[in-house]
Amino acid sequence: MIGKTRQIDAAPRGILVPAFAAGAFHHERIAPCAALAGLVEHYWFVGWDMQGQAPQLQETLPHPNVHLVVEQDTDGVYGVHTARYTKVLAGQGFAFGVKFRPGGFRPFLGRAVAGIADQRVALTELFGAAGEDLVRQLRACGGAPATRPGALAAVAEAFLLARLPQPDAEAERAAALVAAIAGDPALLTVEALAAQSGMNKRALQRLFQQYVGVGPKWVIKRYRMHEAVAQLQAGAAPELAQLALGLGYFDQAHFIREFTALVGKPPGEYRRGLTG
């Protein structure tokens, strides 16, 4: 069993619906062991109970990560999801996933991660009969809801440790570059990333297509949209024109168009919905 010391308490980014008006919703994240820390960002568990309540819509802005996901009725490895992700939570259910670090799934896949962007790949296609067995084991994990996430993470961790690939310096480089983008809101252009990394734009593009699954420009735009959502959720966002400027947009209108296209509503409406 994976202990509570490996639980991640920091608030996740990219969740567009931070709270539900009714029903029960549980989200937990667990850090990987040291041997997998270079490949796996964390394990995650989502459980919900909407019995007797109206279904609730959860929406997220996915990160540039590959996920291995097992639910009650579906499973697979999912490449980077480039659009808004929506799921209707009804009745009682759960989902468990392995969130690989950017670049971290490339050593398991053995080919360009861009080839599975916005796609689901069956576990049997990647891991043969062992993939099917993993799904059975994860679905069979029982126990009280409070202990279930740790049990699921332990099963997934044993599976990955048994297939631990050789170290890949390019995977580490890709992960470091994505971390630099995520950690520096002022890093707003591919040109700036190229200057910081010492790589030219073409080399960056090749690296990201092979290891991350999307280009560096997409990653920069996604993380600055995460920042916009986080500021709006925290109630700390300035006027929209100032927010847009701080995120590197040339004008407020451009920011509003991109926000609306991705989130599904303009930033002003989204902010009002959070307090309503």
LUMFILO-771191 format. One record per residue: chain; residue in three letters; residue number from 0; z, y, x of N, C-alpha, C, O in turn. Coordinates in steps of 0.05 Angstrom, whole numbers, plus 5000, padded with zeros to 4 digits. Layout:
chain;res;n;n_w;n_v;n_u;ca_w;ca_v;ca_u;c_w;c_v;c_u;o_w;o_v;o_u
A;Ala;NUM;Z;Y;X;Z;Y;X;Z;Y;X;Z;Y;X
...
# end
This chain:
chain;res;n;n_w;n_v;n_u;ca_w;ca_v;ca_u;c_w;c_v;c_u;o_w;o_v;o_u
A;Met;0;5000;4976;5017;5000;5000;5000;5000;5025;5018;5015;5026;5037
A;Ile;1;4984;5044;5011;4982;5069;5026;5005;5088;5017;5007;5093;4993
A;Gly;2;5020;5097;5035;5044;5113;5028;5038;5141;5019;5016;5151;5023
A;Lys;3;5058;5154;5007;5055;5181;4997;5051;5201;5019;5041;5223;5014
A;Thr;4;5058;5194;5044;5055;5213;5066;5026;5220;5071;5019;5240;5084
A;Arg;5;5007;5203;5061;4979;5209;5065;4966;5222;5041;4942;5226;5041
A;Gln;6;4981;5229;5021;4970;5244;4999;4963;5273;5008;4976;5284;5024
A;Ile;7;4941;5283;4996;4932;5310;5002;4940;5328;4979;4932;5323;4956
A;Asp;8;4956;5348;4985;4966;5365;4963;4951;5392;4960;4953;5405;4939
A;Ala;9;4935;5399;4980;4920;5424;4978;4901;5424;4954;4889;5403;4948
A;Ala;10;4899;5446;4940;4882;5447;4916;4853;5443;4923;4843;5455;4942
A;Pro;11;4839;5425;4908;4811;5421;4914;4794;5444;4905;4801;5459;4887
A;Arg;12;4771;5448;4918;4752;5468;4910;4728;5456;4895;4722;5433;4899
A;Gly;13;4716;5472;4878;4692;5464;4865;4696;5453;4837;4677;5447;4823
A;Ile;14;4722;5451;4828;4727;5442;4801;4726;5466;4782;4741;5485;4784
A;Leu;15;4707;5465;4764;4702;5489;4747;4721;5491;4723;4725;5512;4712
A;Val;16;4733;5468;4715;4752;5468;4693;4779;5460;4705;4786;5436;4706
A;Pro;17;4795;5480;4713;4820;5473;4728;4842;5461;4710;4860;5449;4721
A;Ala;18;4840;5464;4684;4861;5453;4666;4848;5447;4639;4830;5461;4630
A;Phe;19;4859;5426;4625;4850;5419;4599;4870;5428;4578;4894;5429;4583
A;Ala;20;4860;5435;4554;4878;5444;4533;4893;5421;4520;4915;5426;4509
A;Ala;21;4883;5397;4523;4897;5374;4510;4891;5349;4527;4874;5349;4544
A;Gly;22;4908;5328;4521;4904;5303;4536;4918;5303;4563;4929;5324;4571
A;Ala;23;4917;5281;4576;4929;5278;4603;4907;5273;4624;4888;5258;4619
A;Phe;24;4910;5286;4646;4890;5285;4668;4905;5284;4694;4922;5300;4700
A;His;25;4898;5264;4711;4911;5260;4737;4890;5259;4759;4871;5244;4757
A;His;26;4894;5275;4780;4875;5276;4802;4892;5273;4828;4910;5289;4832
A;Glu;27;4885;5254;4844;4900;5249;4869;4880;5244;4892;4860;5231;4888
A;Arg;28;4888;5254;4915;4871;5249;4939;4889;5238;4961;4912;5246;4964
A;Ile;29;4878;5219;4977;4893;5206;4997;4876;5206;5023;4853;5200;5023
A;Ala;30;4889;5214;5045;4875;5216;5071;4870;5189;5082;4886;5170;5077
A;Pro;31;4849;5185;5098;4843;5159;5110;4861;5154;5134;4874;5172;5144
A;Cys;32;4861;5129;5144;4875;5123;5169;4860;5136;5192;4837;5145;5189
A;Ala;33;4873;5136;5215;4861;5149;5239;4835;5137;5247;4817;5152;5256
A;Ala;34;4832;5111;5244;4807;5098;5252;4783;5106;5236;4760;5104;5245
A;Leu;35;4788;5116;5211;4766;5124;5193;4764;5154;5190;4746;5164;5176
A;Ala;36;4782;5169;5202;4783;5198;5197;4758;5212;5206;4752;5234;5195
A;Gly;37;4742;5201;5224;4717;5214;5232;4695;5209;5213;4674;5222;5214
A;Leu;38;4698;5190;5194;4677;5183;5175;4684;5189;5146;4667;5196;5131
A;Val;39;4709;5187;5139;4719;5190;5112;4736;5215;5110;4754;5220;5125
A;Glu;40;4729;5232;5090;4745;5256;5085;4770;5249;5070;4792;5257;5078
A;His;41;4768;5234;5049;4791;5225;5034;4782;5205;5013;4758;5202;5006
A;Tyr;42;4802;5191;5002;4798;5175;4978;4807;5191;4954;4826;5207;4957
A;Trp;43;4795;5188;4931;4804;5203;4908;4806;5185;4883;4792;5165;4880
A;Phe;44;4823;5194;4866;4828;5179;4841;4830;5200;4818;4844;5220;4820
A;Val;45;4816;5194;4797;4818;5211;4772;4824;5192;4749;4809;5173;4744
A;Gly;46;4845;5198;4735;4852;5183;4711;4855;5201;4688;4865;5224;4691
A;Trp;47;4848;5193;4664;4850;5210;4641;4858;5194;4616;4851;5170;4614
A;Asp;48;4872;5207;4598;4879;5195;4572;4875;5216;4551;4892;5234;4547
A;Met;49;4853;5214;4537;4846;5233;4515;4848;5219;4488;4837;5229;4468
A;Gln;50;4863;5197;4487;4866;5183;4462;4879;5201;4441;4900;5213;4446
A;Gly;51;4867;5202;4417;4877;5220;4396;4870;5249;4400;4877;5266;4384
A;Gln;52;4855;5255;4421;4846;5282;4427;4815;5283;4427;4802;5263;4430
A;Ala;53;4805;5307;4424;4776;5311;4426;4768;5306;4455;4783;5313;4473
A;Pro;54;4744;5295;4460;4734;5292;4487;4734;5319;4502;4730;5340;4490
A;Gln;55;4739;5318;4528;4739;5342;4544;4716;5341;4565;4710;5320;4575
A;Leu;56;4704;5364;4570;4682;5365;4589;4692;5374;4616;4704;5396;4618
A;Gln;57;4689;5358;4636;4696;5366;4663;4670;5373;4678;4650;5359;4676
A;Glu;58;4671;5395;4694;4647;5403;4709;4656;5410;4737;4677;5422;4741
A;Thr;59;4640;5403;4756;4645;5410;4784;4620;5419;4798;4598;5414;4790
A;Leu;60;4624;5433;4821;4603;5440;4839;4607;5422;4863;4623;5428;4881
A;Pro;61;4592;5400;4865;4596;5381;4887;4593;5393;4915;4578;5412;4919
A;His;62;4608;5381;4933;4606;5388;4962;4583;5372;4975;4572;5355;4962
A;Pro;63;4576;5379;4999;4555;5364;5013;4565;5337;5025;4564;5333;5049
A;Asn;64;4573;5320;5007;4585;5294;5015;4572;5271;4999;4563;5275;4977
A;Val;65;4572;5248;5012;4565;5223;4999;4590;5211;4988;4611;5212;5001
A;His;66;4589;5199;4964;4612;5186;4952;4606;5157;4945;4584;5150;4936
A;Leu;67;4625;5139;4950;4625;5112;4940;4643;5113;4916;4667;5119;4918
A;Val;68;4633;5106;4892;4648;5109;4867;4648;5084;4851;4628;5070;4849
A;Val;69;4672;5077;4841;4675;5055;4822;4690;5064;4798;4712;5075;4799
A;Glu;70;4677;5060;4774;4690;5066;4749;4691;5040;4733;4684;5019;4743
A;Gln;71;4701;5042;4708;4703;5018;4692;4676;5006;4685;4674;4981;4682
A;Asp;72;4656;5023;4682;4630;5013;4673;4607;5019;4692;4584;5014;4685
A;Thr;73;4612;5031;4715;4590;5037;4733;4601;5039;4761;4625;5041;4766
A;Asp;74;4583;5037;4781;4591;5038;4809;4567;5044;4826;4544;5041;4816
A;Gly;75;4571;5052;4850;4549;5056;4869;4556;5077;4890;4578;5088;4890
A;Val;76;4538;5080;4908;4540;5102;4928;4522;5124;4919;4498;5120;4912
A;Tyr;77;4533;5148;4917;4518;5171;4907;4513;5191;4929;4532;5200;4943
A;Gly;78;4488;5198;4933;4481;5218;4953;4490;5246;4944;4500;5249;4921
A;Val;79;4486;5266;4960;4494;5293;4954;4482;5301;4927;4458;5298;4923
A;His;80;4499;5310;4909;4490;5319;4882;4486;5349;4884;4504;5364;4888
A;Thr;81;4461;5357;4880;4454;5385;4886;4458;5404;4863;4460;5428;4866
A;Ala;82;4461;5394;4838;4465;5411;4815;4494;5410;4807;4511;5398;4820
A;Arg;83;4500;5423;4784;4527;5421;4773;4531;5393;4762;4513;5381;4750
A;Tyr;84;4555;5382;4767;4561;5355;4757;4578;5357;4732;4598;5371;4732
A;Thr;85;4570;5343;4711;4586;5344;4686;4592;5316;4677;4576;5298;4681
A;Lys;86;4616;5313;4665;4624;5287;4654;4642;5292;4630;4660;5308;4631
A;Val;87;4636;5277;4609;4653;5279;4585;4675;5258;4588;4670;5234;4591
A;Leu;88;4700;5267;4587;4723;5250;4589;4733;5243;4560;4742;5261;4546
A;Ala;89;4730;5218;4553;4738;5209;4526;4754;5184;4528;4751;5169;4547
A;Gly;90;4772;5180;4509;4789;5156;4509;4806;5155;4534;4818;5175;4542
A;Gln;91;4808;5131;4546;4825;5127;4569;4807;5116;4591;4791;5097;4586
A;Gly;92;4809;5126;4615;4792;5115;4637;4801;5125;4664;4820;5140;4667
A;Phe;93;4786;5115;4684;4792;5124;4711;4766;5123;4728;4746;5110;4720
A;Ala;94;4767;5136;4750;4746;5135;4770;4759;5136;4797;4777;5152;4802
A;Phe;95;4749;5119;4816;4759;5119;4843;4736;5123;4862;4714;5113;4857
A;Gly;96;4740;5139;4883;4718;5144;4901;4727;5146;4930;4750;5153;4936
A;Val;97;4708;5142;4947;4711;5147;4976;4692;5171;4982;4668;5169;4978
A;Lys;98;4704;5193;4990;4688;5216;4997;4684;5216;5027;4703;5221;5043
A;Phe;99;4660;5211;5036;4653;5210;5064;4651;5238;5075;4642;5256;5061
A;Arg;100;4658;5242;5100;4654;5268;5113;4624;5273;5114;4608;5255;5115
A;Pro;101;4616;5299;5114;4588;5305;5119;4579;5291;5145;4591;5295;5166
A;Gly;102;4558;5275;5143;4549;5260;5167;4562;5232;5168;4552;5215;5183
A;Gly;103;4584;5228;5154;4600;5204;5158;4588;5179;5146;4595;5157;5153
A;Phe;104;4569;5182;5127;4557;5158;5115;4532;5149;5130;4522;5127;5126
A;Arg;105;4520;5167;5146;4496;5160;5160;4498;5135;5177;4480;5118;5177
A;Pro;106;4521;5130;5192;4523;5105;5207;4524;5080;5190;4515;5059;5199
A;Phe;107;4533;5082;5165;4533;5059;5147;4505;5055;5135;4496;5032;5131
A;Leu;108;4492;5077;5128;4466;5076;5115;4443;5068;5134;4426;5052;5126
A;Gly;109;4444;5078;5158;4424;5071;5178;4397;5085;5175;4378;5078;5188
A;Arg;110;4396;5106;5158;4372;5122;5154;4379;5149;5144;4403;5155;5140
A;Ala;111;4359;5167;5141;4365;5194;5133;4380;5196;5107;4371;5184;5087
A;Val;112;4402;5211;5106;4418;5213;5082;4403;5230;5061;4409;5228;5038
A;Ala;113;4384;5247;5070;4368;5262;5050;4353;5244;5031;4346;5252;5009
A;Gly;114;4348;5220;5040;4333;5201;5023;4348;5191;4999;4336;5179;4981
A;Ile;115;4374;5196;4998;4390;5187;4974;4402;5211;4959;4419;5207;4942
A;Ala;116;4394;5236;4966;4404;5259;4952;4397;5257;4922;4375;5250;4915
A;Asp;117;4417;5263;4905;4414;5262;4876;4407;5234;4867;4394;5231;4846
A;Gln;118;4415;5214;4882;4409;5186;4874;4434;5169;4875;4453;5175;4890
A;Arg;119;4433;5147;4860;4453;5127;4861;4441;5102;4874;4419;5094;4867
A;Val;120;4455;5091;4894;4446;5066;4907;4467;5045;4901;4491;5049;4906
A;Ala;121;4458;5022;4891;4476;5000;4884;4490;4990;4909;4478;4989;4931
A;Leu;122;4515;4983;4906;4531;4973;4929;4519;4947;4939;4521;4942;4963
A;Thr;123;4508;4931;4922;4496;4906;4931;4471;4911;4949;4465;4896;4967
A;Glu;124;4457;4933;4944;4434;4940;4960;4443;4947;4989;4428;4941;5008
A;Leu;125;4466;4960;4991;4476;4968;5017;4492;4947;5031;4491;4944;5056
A;Phe;126;4508;4932;5016;4528;4914;5028;4525;4885;5019;4542;4869;5026
A;Gly;127;4505;4879;5003;4501;4852;4994;4523;4843;4975;4534;4859;4960
A;Ala;128;4529;4817;4977;4549;4806;4959;4577;4818;4964;4593;4819;4946
A;Ala;129;4582;4828;4988;4607;4840;4994;4612;4865;4978;4634;4872;4971
A;Gly;130;4590;4879;4972;4592;4903;4955;4600;4896;4927;4617;4910;4915
A;Glu;131;4589;4874;4916;4597;4865;4890;4626;4856;4889;4640;4861;4870
A;Asp;132;4635;4844;4910;4662;4835;4912;4681;4859;4914;4703;4858;4902
A;Leu;133;4673;4880;4928;4690;4904;4930;4694;4916;4902;4716;4924;4895
A;Val;134;4673;4917;4886;4675;4928;4859;4695;4911;4843;4712;4922;4828
A;Arg;135;4693;4885;4845;4712;4867;4830;4741;4872;4838;4759;4874;4821
A;Gln;136;4745;4875;4864;4772;4880;4874;4783;4907;4864;4806;4908;4856
A;Leu;137;4767;4927;4865;4776;4953;4857;4782;4954;4827;4802;4966;4818
A;Arg;138;4765;4941;4811;4770;4941;4782;4794;4924;4775;4807;4928;4754
A;Ala;139;4801;4905;4793;4823;4887;4787;4850;4899;4795;4871;4889;4788
A;Cys;140;4849;4921;4810;4874;4934;4819;4890;4943;4794;4880;4958;4777
A;Gly;141;4914;4933;4791;4930;4940;4768;4954;4956;4776;4953;4972;4795
A;Gly;142;4977;4952;4762;5001;4967;4768;5002;4992;4752;4983;5000;4738
A;Ala;143;5024;5006;4754;5029;5031;4740;5010;5052;4751;5002;5051;4774
A;Pro;144;5002;5071;4734;4983;5092;4743;4992;5106;4768;4975;5115;4784
A;Ala;145;5018;5110;4772;5028;5124;4795;5022;5109;4821;5020;5121;4842
A;Thr;146;5020;5082;4820;5016;5067;4844;4987;5059;4847;4978;5050;4869
A;Arg;147;4971;5061;4826;4943;5051;4827;4926;5066;4848;4911;5052;4862
A;Pro;148;4928;5092;4851;4911;5105;4872;4915;5093;4900;4896;5089;4914
A;Gly;149;4940;5089;4907;4945;5078;4934;4934;5049;4937;4924;5043;4958
A;Ala;150;4937;5033;4916;4926;5006;4917;4896;5006;4920;4885;4990;4935
A;Leu;151;4883;5023;4905;4853;5025;4907;4845;5034;4934;4826;5023;4946
A;Ala;152;4858;5055;4945;4852;5065;4972;4855;5043;4993;4839;5042;5012
A;Ala;153;4876;5027;4990;4881;5006;5010;4858;4985;5010;4850;4976;5031
A;Val;154;4848;4978;4986;4826;4959;4984;4801;4971;4997;4787;4957;5013
A;Ala;155;4794;4996;4990;4770;5009;5002;4773;5012;5032;4753;5008;5046
A;Glu;156;4796;5018;5041;4800;5022;5070;4796;4996;5085;4784;4996;5106
A;Ala;157;4807;4974;5075;4803;4949;5088;4773;4941;5090;4764;4931;5110
A;Phe;158;4759;4947;5068;4730;4942;5067;4715;4958;5089;4698;4947;5103
A;Leu;159;4721;4983;5091;4707;5000;5111;4715;4993;5139;4698;4993;5157
A;Leu;160;4741;4987;5144;4749;4980;5171;4736;4955;5180;4730;4952;5204
A;Ala;161;4730;4936;5162;4716;4912;5170;4687;4917;5177;4674;4899;5189
A;Arg;162;4677;4940;5171;4649;4947;5176;4647;4973;5192;4627;4987;5191
A;Leu;163;4667;4978;5208;4668;5003;5223;4645;5005;5242;4642;4988;5260
A;Pro;164;4628;5026;5239;4604;5028;5257;4612;5039;5284;4634;5049;5288
A;Gln;165;4593;5038;5302;4597;5049;5329;4598;5080;5326;4586;5091;5308
A;Pro;166;4613;5093;5344;4615;5122;5344;4587;5134;5345;4569;5124;5359
A;Asp;167;4583;5157;5331;4558;5170;5330;4562;5200;5335;4573;5214;5318
A;Ala;168;4554;5209;5358;4559;5237;5366;4545;5257;5347;4555;5279;5342
A;Glu;169;4522;5249;5337;4508;5267;5319;4522;5269;5292;4521;5291;5279
A;Ala;170;4535;5248;5283;4551;5250;5258;4574;5269;5262;4580;5285;5245
A;Glu;171;4587;5268;5285;4609;5286;5291;4598;5315;5292;4612;5333;5283
A;Arg;172;4575;5319;5304;4564;5346;5306;4558;5357;5278;4564;5380;5272
A;Ala;173;4546;5340;5261;4540;5349;5233;4566;5356;5218;4567;5377;5205
A;Ala;174;4586;5340;5221;4612;5345;5207;4624;5371;5217;4634;5387;5202
A;Ala;175;4622;5376;5243;4634;5401;5255;4619;5425;5245;4631;5446;5240
A;Leu;176;4593;5424;5242;4577;5446;5233;4583;5453;5203;4586;5476;5196
A;Val;177;4586;5432;5187;4592;5436;5159;4621;5448;5157;4626;5465;5140
A;Ala;178;4639;5438;5173;4666;5449;5173;4667;5478;5181;4683;5494;5171
A;Ala;179;4650;5485;5200;4648;5513;5208;4639;5531;5185;4649;5553;5182
A;Ile;180;4619;5521;5170;4610;5537;5147;4632;5539;5126;4637;5561;5116
A;Ala;181;4645;5517;5120;4666;5517;5100;4690;5534;5108;4702;5547;5091
A;Gly;182;4695;5536;5133;4719;5550;5143;4715;5579;5149;4734;5593;5155
A;Asp;183;4690;5588;5148;4684;5616;5156;4667;5629;5134;4643;5627;5135
A;Pro;184;4680;5643;5115;4665;5657;5094;4644;5677;5104;4626;5685;5089
A;Ala;185;4648;5686;5129;4629;5706;5140;4604;5693;5152;4586;5707;5160
A;Leu;186;4604;5667;5153;4580;5653;5164;4561;5649;5141;4562;5629;5126
A;Leu;187;4542;5667;5138;4526;5669;5113;4496;5663;5117;4482;5663;5097
A;Thr;188;4487;5658;5141;4459;5653;5145;4454;5630;5164;4471;5624;5181
A;Val;189;4431;5617;5162;4424;5596;5180;4421;5607;5208;4427;5593;5228
A;Glu;190;4411;5632;5210;4408;5644;5236;4435;5647;5250;4437;5642;5274
A;Ala;191;4455;5654;5235;4482;5657;5247;4493;5630;5256;4506;5627;5276
A;Leu;192;4488;5609;5239;4497;5582;5247;4482;5572;5272;4494;5560;5289
A;Ala;193;4456;5578;5274;4441;5570;5297;4452;5584;5322;4455;5571;5343
A;Ala;194;4458;5609;5320;4469;5624;5343;4496;5613;5351;4501;5610;5375
A;Gln;195;4512;5606;5332;4539;5596;5338;4538;5568;5350;4554;5561;5367
A;Ser;196;4519;5552;5340;4518;5524;5349;4502;5520;5374;4504;5499;5388
A;Gly;197;4485;5539;5381;4467;5536;5404;4443;5519;5398;4429;5510;5416
A;Met;198;4438;5513;5373;4415;5498;5365;4394;5516;5351;4402;5536;5339
A;Asn;199;4369;5510;5353;4349;5526;5339;4348;5517;5310;4359;5496;5303
A;Lys;200;4335;5532;5293;4335;5527;5264;4322;5500;5257;4331;5486;5239
A;Arg;201;4301;5493;5271;4287;5468;5266;4305;5444;5272;4306;5425;5258
A;Ala;202;4320;5446;5295;4338;5424;5302;4360;5422;5282;4369;5400;5276
A;Leu;203;4371;5445;5273;4391;5444;5252;4381;5430;5227;4395;5414;5215
A;Gln;204;4357;5437;5219;4346;5426;5195;4343;5395;5197;4350;5381;5179
A;Arg;205;4334;5386;5220;4331;5357;5225;4358;5343;5224;4361;5322;5211
A;Leu;206;4377;5355;5237;4404;5343;5238;4416;5341;5210;4427;5320;5202
A;Phe;207;4414;5363;5194;4425;5363;5167;4411;5343;5149;4423;5330;5132
A;Gln;208;4384;5341;5151;4370;5323;5134;4377;5294;5140;4379;5277;5122
A;Gln;209;4380;5288;5166;4387;5261;5174;4416;5253;5167;4421;5231;5158
A;Tyr;210;4434;5272;5171;4463;5265;5170;4478;5276;5146;4496;5263;5136
A;Val;211;4470;5299;5136;4485;5311;5114;4471;5304;5087;4485;5298;5068
A;Gly;212;4445;5306;5087;4430;5300;5062;4418;5324;5049;4401;5321;5031
A;Val;213;4426;5347;5057;4414;5373;5047;4412;5391;5071;4425;5387;5092
A;Gly;214;4397;5413;5068;4393;5431;5090;4416;5450;5095;4433;5453;5077
A;Pro;215;4418;5463;5118;4440;5481;5123;4441;5505;5105;4463;5515;5098
A;Lys;216;4418;5515;5095;4418;5537;5076;4432;5529;5050;4447;5545;5039
A;Trp;217;4426;5505;5041;4439;5495;5016;4469;5494;5020;4484;5503;5002
A;Val;218;4478;5484;5043;4507;5482;5048;4520;5509;5048;4542;5513;5037
A;Ile;219;4508;5529;5061;4519;5556;5062;4521;5567;5034;4541;5579;5027
A;Lys;220;4500;5564;5018;4500;5575;4991;4521;5561;4973;4534;5574;4957
A;Arg;221;4524;5535;4977;4543;5521;4960;4572;5529;4967;4589;5533;4949
A;Tyr;222;4578;5533;4993;4605;5540;5000;4612;5569;4992;4635;5576;4986
A;Arg;223;4592;5587;4993;4598;5614;4984;4601;5615;4953;4615;5632;4943
A;Met;224;4588;5596;4939;4592;5595;4910;4620;5583;4905;4634;5592;4886
A;His;225;4629;5564;4921;4657;5554;4918;4676;5577;4922;4696;5579;4908
A;Glu;226;4671;5595;4941;4689;5618;4946;4689;5636;4922;4710;5646;4915
A;Ala;227;4666;5641;4910;4665;5658;4887;4682;5646;4864;4697;5661;4851
A;Val;228;4679;5620;4859;4694;5607;4838;4724;5608;4844;4740;5613;4826
A;Ala;229;4731;5604;4869;4759;5604;4876;4772;5631;4872;4794;5633;4862
A;Gln;230;4757;5652;4879;4768;5679;4875;4770;5686;4845;4790;5698;4837
A;Leu;231;4751;5678;4829;4752;5682;4801;4775;5667;4788;4789;5677;4771
A;Gln;232;4779;5642;4796;4801;5626;4786;4828;5637;4793;4847;5636;4778
A;Ala;233;4830;5648;4817;4856;5659;4827;4862;5686;4815;4884;5697;4819
A;Gly;234;4843;5698;4801;4847;5725;4790;4846;5746;4812;4855;5768;4807
A;Ala;235;4836;5739;4836;4837;5757;4858;4810;5769;4864;4806;5785;4883
A;Ala;236;4789;5762;4847;4762;5772;4853;4760;5802;4848;4771;5812;4828
A;Pro;237;4747;5817;4866;4742;5845;4861;4720;5849;4840;4712;5829;4827
A;Glu;238;4712;5873;4836;4689;5878;4819;4665;5861;4828;4662;5855;4852
A;Leu;239;4648;5853;4809;4626;5835;4816;4608;5845;4838;4599;5829;4854
A;Ala;240;4603;5871;4838;4585;5882;4859;4598;5878;4887;4584;5871;4906
A;Gln;241;4624;5882;4889;4638;5879;4914;4640;5849;4922;4637;5842;4945
A;Leu;242;4645;5832;4902;4646;5803;4907;4619;5793;4917;4618;5778;4936
A;Ala;243;4597;5802;4904;4570;5794;4913;4565;5803;4942;4554;5787;4957
A;Leu;244;4572;5827;4948;4568;5837;4975;4584;5821;4996;4573;5815;5017
A;Gly;245;4609;5815;4989;4625;5800;5007;4615;5772;5012;4622;5760;5033
A;Leu;246;4600;5761;4993;4589;5734;4996;4561;5734;5008;4549;5713;5010
A;Gly;247;4552;5757;5016;4526;5758;5030;4502;5763;5013;4479;5760;5023
A;Tyr;248;4506;5769;4987;4483;5774;4970;4473;5803;4973;4489;5821;4979
A;Phe;249;4447;5806;4970;4436;5833;4974;4444;5851;4951;4447;5875;4955
A;Asp;250;4447;5840;4927;4455;5857;4904;4469;5840;4884;4469;5815;4885
A;Gln;251;4482;5853;4865;4498;5840;4844;4480;5822;4826;4489;5801;4819
A;Ala;252;4457;5832;4820;4439;5817;4802;4432;5790;4813;4431;5770;4799
A;His;253;4426;5789;4839;4419;5764;4852;4442;5744;4851;4439;5721;4845
A;Phe;254;4466;5754;4856;4490;5737;4854;4494;5726;4826;4499;5703;4822
A;Ile;255;4492;5744;4806;4496;5736;4778;4475;5714;4770;4482;5695;4756
A;Arg;256;4450;5718;4779;4430;5698;4772;4436;5670;4784;4435;5650;4770
A;Glu;257;4444;5670;4809;4450;5644;4822;4475;5632;4810;4476;5608;4806
A;Phe;258;4496;5648;4805;4520;5638;4793;4515;5626;4766;4524;5604;4760
A;Thr;259;4500;5640;4750;4494;5631;4723;4477;5605;4723;4482;5587;4707
A;Ala;260;4458;5603;4741;4441;5580;4742;4457;5555;4750;4452;5533;4741
A;Leu;261;4477;5559;4768;4492;5536;4778;4516;5529;4760;4521;5506;4755
A;Val;262;4531;5550;4752;4556;5545;4737;4551;5543;4707;4567;5530;4693
A;Gly;263;4529;5554;4698;4522;5552;4669;4529;5576;4653;4523;5577;4629
A;Lys;264;4542;5595;4665;4549;5620;4651;4553;5642;4671;4559;5636;4694
A;Pro;265;4549;5667;4664;4552;5689;4683;4581;5691;4693;4600;5681;4679
A;Pro;266;4586;5702;4717;4613;5703;4728;4633;5718;4710;4656;5710;4709
A;Gly;267;4624;5739;4697;4642;5754;4679;4652;5736;4656;4675;5736;4649
A;Glu;268;4633;5722;4644;4640;5704;4622;4658;5681;4632;4677;5673;4618
A;Tyr;269;4652;5671;4656;4668;5649;4667;4697;5659;4672;4716;5644;4666
A;Arg;270;4700;5683;4683;4727;5694;4688;4742;5698;4662;4766;5691;4660
A;Arg;271;4729;5708;4641;4743;5711;4615;4751;5685;4603;4772;5682;4591
A;Gly;272;4734;5664;4607;4741;5638;4596;4766;5626;4609;4780;5610;4597
A;Leu;273;4771;5633;4634;4794;5622;4648;4820;5633;4637;4841;5619;4638
A;Thr;274;4819;5657;4627;4844;5670;4616;4846;5667;4586;4866;5674;4574
A;Gly;275;4824;5658;4574;4824;5656;4545;4835;5630;4537;4837;5624;4513
# end
